[in-house]
């Protein structure tokens, strides 16, 4: 899947290059790497408790940067031609910003999150994973969109690139990350509740919330505020702060849930109390890394930790009564892996 997403991304870049020129695209592409890097670092921090596999991460970013952008641009003009006459908007630019962009962009980004949900199902365990995958798709989309914005500014008025970079790349790099993570969050709820077959129904409120947030973000200055500073302080900063608070709460809840289930395995004799604390608390993980580094066993420790966390997620599904027989089979396999990985870790 990652290879297909890469091919689509390369095709999208090749298709868009004539609009701003290849040299310009390369130059502003380097500039667009800055906000992309900021987003990826932020998402990595969110995901550090249970890191997602590299192929799924790569697919999510490439889907956002390629297929989502291509789909939005291909369907943008027909959508405007069909829907704009039905609205109160007479200005195509305003319609594009407050109606077309939220609806189409979130739809095509959402398809990418759904694909990850179904294809990488064993790595899509809950709301935090959903936020991460949605954020990765959004970050990829913002990367290509920034190239187009920066490139257009460079072609028409080069001095505007700096101002646009500051506004889009530094003041609001997480905008698309926040929008699409709403849909990912609701898909994460579907995973936790064992309702993967009803994922589309869970995705609908997430999509609606993503569209609403996108509408407020794009339309705030045009429809509700007269100057950017008031708009930024009144709407954008509170939305971002609310998103950060929500993520922190979810991470803490996930950490406590994982620790609780690991302690159950400790009581059953599969883990020691010390191991459960090592994997289930931030301080414990720091101690484990400090122990593993001098022994050259960091990779073995990471494998052991990932297996323990997956085991806790499986235990959660069993306790919730979701697909119990299949989850019990997976639990048995993970317990065997855990035993093998512990032995390998202690041999280093």
KOLDO-761084 format. One line per field, with one value per residue (C-alpha): residue in one letter; residue number from 1; x negated, y, z. Coordinates in pm, 1 decimal. Layout:
// residues N
zaba <- [a,...]
vexmar <- [NUM,...]
c1 <- [X,...]
c2 <- [Y,...]
c3 <- [Z,...]
This chain:
// residues 348
zaba <- [x,x,x,x,x,x,x,x,x,x,x,x,x,x,x,x,x,x,x,x,x,x,x,x,x,x,x,x,x,x,x,x,x,x,x,x,x,x,x,x,x,x,x,x,x,x,x,x,x,x,x,x,x,x,x,x,x,x,x,x,x,x,x,x,x,x,x,x,x,x,x,x,x,x,x,x,x,x,x,x,x,x,x,x,x,x,x,x,x,x,x,x,x,x,x,x,x,x,x,x,x,x,x,x,x,x,x,x,x,x,x,x,x,x,x,x,x,x,x,x,x,x,x,x,x,x,x,x,x,x,x,x,x,x,x,x,x,x,x,x,x,x,x,x,x,x,x,x,x,x,x,x,x,x,x,x,x,x,x,x,x,x,x,x,x,x,x,x,x,x,x,x,x,x,x,x,x,x,x,x,x,x,x,x,x,x,x,x,x,x,x,x,x,x,x,x,x,x,x,x,x,x,x,x,x,x,x,x,x,x,x,x,x,x,x,x,x,x,x,x,x,x,x,x,x,x,x,x,x,x,x,x,x,x,x,x,x,x,x,x,x,x,x,x,x,x,x,x,x,x,x,x,x,x,x,x,x,x,x,x,x,x,x,x,x,x,x,x,x,x,x,x,x,x,x,x,x,x,x,x,x,x,x,x,x,x,x,x,x,x,x,x,x,x,x,x,x,x,x,x,x,x,x,x,x,x,x,x,x,x,x,x,x,x,x,x,x,x,x,x,x,x,x,x,x,x,x,x,x,x,x,x,x,x,x,x,x,x,x,x,x,x,x,x,x,x,x,x]
vexmar <- [1,2,3,4,5,6,7,8,9,10,11,12,13,14,15,16,17,18,19,20,21,22,23,24,25,26,27,28,29,30,31,32,33,34,35,36,37,38,39,40,41,42,43,44,45,46,47,48,49,50,51,52,53,54,55,56,57,58,59,60,61,62,63,64,65,66,67,68,69,70,71,72,73,74,75,76,77,78,79,80,81,82,83,84,85,86,87,88,89,90,91,92,93,94,95,96,97,98,99,100,101,102,103,104,105,106,107,108,109,110,111,112,113,114,115,116,117,118,119,120,121,122,123,124,125,126,127,128,129,130,131,132,133,134,135,136,137,138,139,140,141,142,143,144,145,146,147,148,149,150,151,152,153,154,155,156,157,158,159,160,161,162,163,164,165,166,167,168,169,170,171,172,173,174,175,176,177,178,179,180,181,182,183,184,185,186,187,188,189,190,191,192,193,194,195,196,197,198,199,200,201,202,203,204,205,206,207,208,209,210,211,212,213,214,215,216,217,218,219,220,221,222,223,224,225,226,227,228,229,230,231,232,233,234,235,236,237,238,239,240,241,242,243,244,245,246,247,248,249,250,251,252,253,254,255,256,257,258,259,260,261,262,263,264,265,266,267,268,269,270,271,272,273,274,275,276,277,278,279,280,281,282,283,284,285,286,287,288,289,290,291,292,293,294,295,296,297,298,299,300,301,302,303,304,305,306,307,308,309,310,311,312,313,314,315,316,317,318,319,320,321,322,323,324,325,326,327,328,329,330,331,332,333,334,335,336,337,338,339,340,341,342,343,344,345,346,347,348]
c1 <- [0.0,-281.8,-428.9,-95.5,-64.0,-419.3,-341.6,-27.5,-224.2,-493.8,-224.3,-53.8,-379.4,-446.1,-93.5,-118.3,-473.6,-375.4,-147.7,-440.3,-747.8,-982.5,-1254.8,-1005.3,-841.8,-1175.1,-1263.5,-929.9,-918.1,-1221.2,-1038.8,-727.9,-938.7,-962.6,-592.0,-579.6,-867.5,-694.8,-379.1,-562.3,-757.3,-435.9,-261.6,-563.7,-544.3,-176.1,-252.1,-565.8,-376.2,-278.5,-461.1,-286.3,-467.3,-670.1,-481.0,-146.3,-295.4,-448.9,-123.6,75.9,-161.1,-187.1,189.1,239.7,-31.9,76.7,416.1,600.7,467.6,526.4,882.2,965.3,832.9,997.6,1340.8,1311.7,1439.5,1736.2,1831.2,1826.3,2026.5,2296.2,2317.9,2233.5,2563.0,2746.9,2572.5,2573.2,2214.7,2151.0,1772.3,1604.8,1300.9,1509.6,1719.1,1402.5,1257.0,1562.8,1762.4,1563.7,1236.1,1384.1,1616.0,1385.6,1052.5,1182.4,1355.4,1042.4,822.9,1080.2,1063.0,694.6,764.3,1031.8,786.7,536.2,815.7,906.2,566.4,353.6,630.5,400.9,218.3,529.6,619.5,797.7,858.2,491.5,394.7,680.8,562.0,209.6,313.2,557.6,289.0,36.8,275.1,346.6,-24.3,-88.7,195.8,70.9,-277.4,-159.2,89.8,-187.4,-400.0,-116.6,-55.9,-423.3,-485.3,-196.8,-318.7,-672.6,-556.1,-327.7,-503.5,-816.4,-825.1,-492.1,-644.0,-795.6,-465.2,-279.4,-540.2,-508.1,-126.7,-84.5,-408.9,-472.3,-144.7,82.6,-110.7,129.5,453.4,502.8,365.3,641.7,921.6,850.1,763.2,1130.4,1229.9,944.1,1057.3,1404.5,1259.9,1046.4,1365.4,1495.6,1177.7,1203.2,1569.1,1502.1,1735.8,1507.9,1794.3,1973.1,1668.1,1845.5,2113.8,1845.6,1662.3,1962.1,1960.3,1581.5,1609.7,1878.3,1658.6,1359.8,1566.5,1697.5,1349.6,1218.0,1508.9,1448.5,1075.1,1110.3,1421.2,1350.6,1161.0,1390.9,1722.5,1682.9,1372.4,1229.4,858.6,626.7,493.1,841.0,933.6,613.4,641.8,1019.1,1061.8,743.0,550.5,844.2,910.0,545.8,535.1,851.4,698.0,378.4,576.5,782.4,474.1,304.3,613.5,640.0,272.2,303.4,617.2,446.8,139.3,349.4,550.5,236.4,85.7,403.4,404.5,31.0,78.2,336.4,72.7,-165.4,81.5,114.6,-263.2,-331.3,-506.4,-681.7,-547.8,-864.2,-808.5,-447.8,-559.5,-841.9,-605.2,-309.0,-466.2,-679.4,-937.2,-952.9,-1024.2,-1304.0,-1459.2,-1426.0,-1597.0,-1874.5,-1927.6,-1919.8,-2147.8,-2481.1,-2396.2,-2310.1,-1962.6,-1742.7,-1584.3,-1509.7,-1354.3,-1136.7,-1008.6,-935.9,-755.5,-545.1,-436.8,-339.6,-134.5,38.8,114.9,281.8,493.3,601.7,688.8,902.8,1103.8,1150.7,1274.0,1513.5,1647.7,1539.1,1459.9,1352.3,1247.9,1024.2,876.3,804.1,612.3,415.7,354.1,198.0,-33.5,-138.4,-212.0,-443.6,-611.7,-648.8,-820.4,-1055.6,-1139.8,-1210.4,-1457.6,-1624.3,-1643.2,-1803.5,-2063.3,-2205.1]
c2 <- [0.0,239.8,181.0,262.7,577.1,675.6,630.9,843.5,1110.3,1124.0,1143.5,1426.5,1621.5,1567.6,1687.1,1998.7,2101.4,2297.3,2524.0,2679.8,2547.9,2265.5,2487.9,2682.3,2359.5,2223.4,2546.2,2589.1,2213.6,2253.4,2535.9,2319.7,2054.0,2281.3,2269.9,1903.9,1831.3,2021.1,1814.8,1482.6,1557.7,1650.0,1333.3,1125.5,1268.5,1173.9,826.2,750.1,532.6,284.6,377.4,290.3,76.3,265.7,130.5,250.7,588.5,626.8,533.7,784.6,1072.8,985.9,945.4,1290.5,1443.9,1271.7,1108.7,1353.0,1655.9,1502.7,1400.4,1743.2,1920.4,1682.5,1712.8,2077.3,2240.3,2003.6,2039.2,2419.0,2417.4,2193.5,2316.1,2686.9,2791.9,2626.2,2841.4,3207.5,3256.1,3456.5,3475.9,3152.3,3216.7,3241.0,2941.0,2744.0,2828.0,2777.1,2508.9,2323.2,2286.9,2155.2,1906.9,1770.2,1786.3,1614.2,1350.6,1252.7,1268.8,1061.0,787.0,749.3,714.1,452.9,255.1,248.7,147.6,-157.3,-261.5,-198.7,-306.8,-466.6,-137.4,80.9,12.5,320.6,696.3,789.0,575.3,731.9,1081.9,990.7,837.4,1118.5,1369.3,1200.3,1218.7,1583.1,1662.9,1510.6,1708.4,2032.0,1964.3,1958.7,2238.9,2454.0,2387.0,2518.3,2823.7,2907.8,2845.0,3065.2,3345.1,3305.9,3331.2,3632.2,3826.5,3662.6,3891.6,3744.6,3400.4,3494.8,3623.7,3319.2,3084.7,3248.6,3236.6,2884.2,2716.5,2861.2,3009.0,2724.8,2414.8,2179.2,2296.1,1997.7,1767.0,1875.1,1851.9,1500.9,1368.9,1421.3,1146.7,929.4,973.3,836.0,543.5,475.1,454.4,195.7,-8.3,8.6,-92.3,-378.6,-227.3,-232.9,-343.3,-19.9,198.1,411.9,504.0,600.6,795.8,1017.6,1231.1,1253.3,1372.9,1625.1,1759.4,1781.2,1975.0,2209.2,2279.9,2334.7,2568.5,2777.9,2790.5,2893.4,3104.8,3279.9,3569.7,3604.8,3571.5,3645.6,3855.5,4174.6,4128.7,3830.4,3887.1,3885.8,3580.0,3399.9,3472.6,3423.4,3108.8,2943.1,2947.2,2813.0,2535.5,2433.4,2448.3,2237.5,1981.0,1960.7,1921.2,1641.7,1456.2,1482.5,1343.3,1055.8,968.0,957.9,744.8,506.5,482.8,401.9,143.8,-27.5,-35.2,-188.3,-476.7,-535.7,-568.6,-841.1,-1034.2,-974.5,-1132.4,-1428.7,-1475.2,-1370.6,-1050.7,-944.7,-644.1,-457.8,-529.4,-411.5,-86.1,-49.4,-78.7,97.4,420.1,692.5,674.3,297.9,320.4,567.2,322.0,39.1,240.5,340.8,-28.9,-136.8,128.2,14.8,-342.4,-254.6,-394.6,-94.6,-260.2,-578.5,-366.4,-184.5,-515.4,-643.1,-319.3,-320.0,-677.1,-596.2,-296.0,-499.9,-762.6,-501.7,-383.0,-739.2,-795.1,-483.4,-619.6,-953.7,-784.5,-573.2,-889.3,-789.5,-1078.3,-1285.1,-1611.4,-1439.5,-1210.0,-1503.2,-1673.4,-1356.2,-1327.4,-1674.5,-1587.1,-1259.7,-1431.0,-1674.2,-1382.7,-1199.9,-1499.2,-1539.6,-1168.1,-1155.4,-1442.2,-1268.8,-940.7,-1103.5,-1279.2,-945.7]
c3 <- [0.0,80.1,-266.3,-431.5,-220.5,-319.8,-690.3,-655.1,-467.1,-736.2,-1003.5,-816.8,-790.2,-1161.9,-1242.2,-1024.6,-1119.6,-1435.5,-1229.4,-1042.4,-1223.7,-1128.1,-984.0,-774.5,-657.7,-539.2,-355.3,-179.1,-117.1,106.7,284.5,328.2,500.5,806.2,907.3,802.9,1038.6,1319.7,1270.1,1251.7,1568.5,1749.6,1633.7,1727.4,2078.6,2099.5,1967.6,2167.5,2416.6,2143.9,1818.0,1492.9,1232.1,973.2,665.7,802.6,896.9,551.1,378.1,583.6,506.3,136.6,101.0,246.7,29.5,-291.4,-331.1,-102.9,-289.8,-633.1,-547.3,-408.9,-716.7,-963.7,-804.7,-697.8,-1015.3,-1072.2,-705.3,-727.1,-1049.2,-901.0,-541.8,-545.6,-716.0,-426.1,-164.2,-61.7,-178.0,-493.3,-462.8,-582.9,-362.3,-44.3,-148.5,-213.9,126.4,347.4,161.5,-100.9,90.3,417.1,244.6,-24.6,154.5,467.2,253.7,61.8,370.1,556.0,292.6,372.7,745.3,670.7,457.9,743.3,981.3,772.1,634.6,945.9,1180.1,1438.6,1481.3,1499.8,1861.8,1993.8,1985.8,2029.1,1729.4,1534.9,1619.5,1509.6,1176.8,1104.0,1194.7,964.5,669.6,752.7,780.3,438.3,284.3,439.9,298.9,-62.5,-6.0,140.4,-167.4,-385.3,-166.7,-128.3,-498.3,-612.8,-386.4,-518.7,-880.4,-828.1,-549.7,-402.9,-99.4,16.7,67.7,403.0,542.0,411.5,557.2,898.7,893.4,755.4,853.7,1199.9,1331.1,1223.0,1108.8,1289.8,1124.9,891.7,1159.2,1398.3,1140.9,1017.5,1362.8,1453.9,1211.7,1331.5,1691.3,1615.5,1421.0,1727.0,1931.9,1685.3,1737.9,2118.0,2113.9,1871.7,1613.4,1309.8,1086.0,1180.7,1116.0,856.6,1109.4,1359.5,1089.7,1006.9,1326.0,1300.5,941.8,1039.2,1319.7,1083.6,828.4,1098.5,1233.4,881.6,804.9,1116.3,1049.1,683.8,715.3,1042.3,891.6,590.8,774.5,1145.1,1215.1,1071.9,1147.6,1163.3,1515.4,1672.0,1468.1,1566.1,1939.0,1962.8,1754.9,1636.8,1964.7,2174.4,1920.1,1930.6,2311.9,2331.8,2099.0,2305.3,2628.2,2474.0,2352.0,2693.0,2864.2,2616.5,2653.6,3031.7,3012.6,2769.8,2992.6,3299.6,3107.2,2980.3,3329.6,3472.8,3225.0,3258.6,3633.4,3562.6,3367.4,3656.1,3896.9,3658.5,3651.9,3291.5,3399.4,3715.5,3905.3,3808.3,3437.8,3454.4,3613.4,3361.0,3065.1,3222.3,3350.7,3194.3,3472.6,3435.4,3064.4,3127.1,3373.1,3122.1,2847.1,3087.9,3164.5,2798.4,2644.9,2795.0,2696.2,2335.6,2388.8,2305.9,1999.8,2194.4,2470.0,2214.8,2075.5,2426.4,2512.3,2193.7,2255.0,2614.9,2501.8,2227.9,2488.4,2708.6,2413.1,2336.7,2702.2,2692.9,2397.8,2571.8,2889.5,2681.6,2513.5,2161.8,1924.1,2224.0,2053.8,1799.9,2064.0,2295.2,2015.4,1958.3,2332.7,2337.6,2047.7,2209.8,2540.6,2361.6,2182.6,2513.5,2673.9,2377.5,2363.9,2737.6,2701.5,2407.0,2599.4,2902.9,2685.4,2563.4]
